Amino acid sequence: SHSHSHSHSHSHSHSHSHSLSRVQGRGGILIEAALSVCPSAIYFGTDMDERQLEGATDNVASAGLRERVQLMHADATRHPMKSGSVDAIVTDLPFGKKHARADNDELYPKLFAEFRRLLKPGGVLVALTTLRQVVTEVVALDDGWEPRERRQVFVGGLKAYMYTVRKRP
């Protein structure tokens, strides 16, 4: 379960926007986003697993993106970045057999609170999960989020959901 986040901004007041992501899976999504989705954005990724980070660091370097993709050894629930410093977060939330439902009942509210802290007012979170119920509840219980869209997708044969929520301005 990796989460990456990228940020992009449509205002012309600043040339770079910041985007954050948890990057398990060797940083593939971050690299792809940096190359194609929003080439002007700066991307951040975090992971607790040093081996994953090493692999991601190598991949970022070989893609020639060292300037724009910054990786950090950090816990996604206690991020080193400043509050309100990120335009958008794209995350692949932990799900599947490796992550017990009970753990996620505790983890998801912490992650969502941290994502909300990091986002600028009006910032967008896009989250991929199989745990529709957990995410729906977390978003409903937190007045800080404004639900925008929920789309069903398939990830390697698993039914998953792509949520888009906005931090209320």
N, C-alpha and C positions, 0 to 999 in steps of 0.2 A: 504494500500500500504505500504509494508515494504521493506526494502532493507537490505540485509545482505551482507557482503562481506567477503570472506575468501581469504587468500592468501596462495599461496604455491610457493615454489621456488625449482628449480632443482639444484641449485648450492650447493656445499658442504662448501662454505666459512662460512656460519653461520647456526646455528642449528635451529633457529626459523625464520619463516617468519610471516609477519603481514598481517592480512586481516581485512577489515573493512566492516561493514554492518549496514544499517538502519534496526532496528528490530521491526517493528510493528508486531503484530501477535505473541506476547509473545516469540519471539526468537526461534521458531521451526526450521527454516531453519539453523540458526547458530548452534544450538545444533546438528542437524543431520549432518552438515558438520564437526563439531568438532569430532563427534564420528566415522564417516565413510569416508568422502571425503579426508581429509588430517589431520590425527591424530597428526602430528608434528607441525601444524601451530598454531599461536595464532590468535584468532578471536576478533574483536571489533564490537560492535553494537551501534547505536544511535537511539534515538527516542525523540520527543518533548512531548509525552504524558506520564505523570508520572505513570498513572495506567497501561499502556502497559508495561512500564519499570519494575514496581513492579512485574507484572505477569511473565515477562521474567526472572527477577532476581531469582524468586522462582524456575522456571523451570530449569534454569542453575544450581542452587545449587542442586536440586534433581537429576539432571543427573550427579552430581559429577564433574562438569566442571568449578568450580569457578576460578581455576588457569589459564585456557586457554581461557575463554570467558569473555571479559570485556565489561560491558555496560556503556554507558554514556548518560546523559541528554544533548542533543545537537541538533542543527539545522544542517541537512545534507548539507545545502548550505554554512555553515560557520563552518567547522569542527575544533576541537581543536588540531588535530594531525598535525605533521610537514609535509611540502611538501616533496614528494618523499619518503615517509616512508612505502608505502603499495605495496605489490606485485600484488594483484588482488582484484577486487571489484565485488561482485555479488549483483545485486539490482533488486528489484521488484518495478518498478517505479509507481507513483500514476496514476491510471487510473480508468475508470468506471464512474458511475453516480455521485459519491461523488465529483469528481474532474472535474471542468469545463474545457473545451478545452482552453479557453482564459487564465486561470490560468496556465495551463501546457505550453502554448506558452512562458510564462515568466519563469516558474519554470525550465523547462528542460534545457535551455542553462546555467542557474546558476548551476544546479546540475552537468551537464557534465563538466563545467569549474572547479568545485571543485573536481570532481573525477579525472580529469587530473592532477590537482595540487598535489593531494595526491599520485598518482601512481608514482612508479619508472619508469624511461625510459624503454620502452619495456614491461611495466606492462599491464595487460589485464583487461578490463571491460566487464562483462556479464550482460546485462540488459534485463529484461522482461517487455514488454509493449503491450498495444493494439493500441497505437498511432504510427503506422508505419511511417506516414508522418512526424510527429514532430521529431522523432528520426533521420530519414534519413536526414532531413534538418540540424539538429543540428550538426551531424557528418560531413556532406558535407561542412558546413560553417567553420569548425574549422580544420585548417591544422595540428593541433597537434594529430589528430586521424587517424588511418589507419583501415578502415573497414575490418573485416576478414570474418564474416559469418552472415547470417540472416536465421533463421529457424522458420517455422510456428508451433505453438503448441496450444493445447486447454487447457484452465484453467477453470474448472467448466463450460464447455459449451461455454465459450467466446473464440473467435479466438484471439490469441495473438502472439507476435513475440519475439523470443529470439535473441538478437543482441550480437555479440562478436566483440569488437573493441580493438585496441592496441594503447597504447601511443607511438608515434614515438620516437625511441631512440635518 
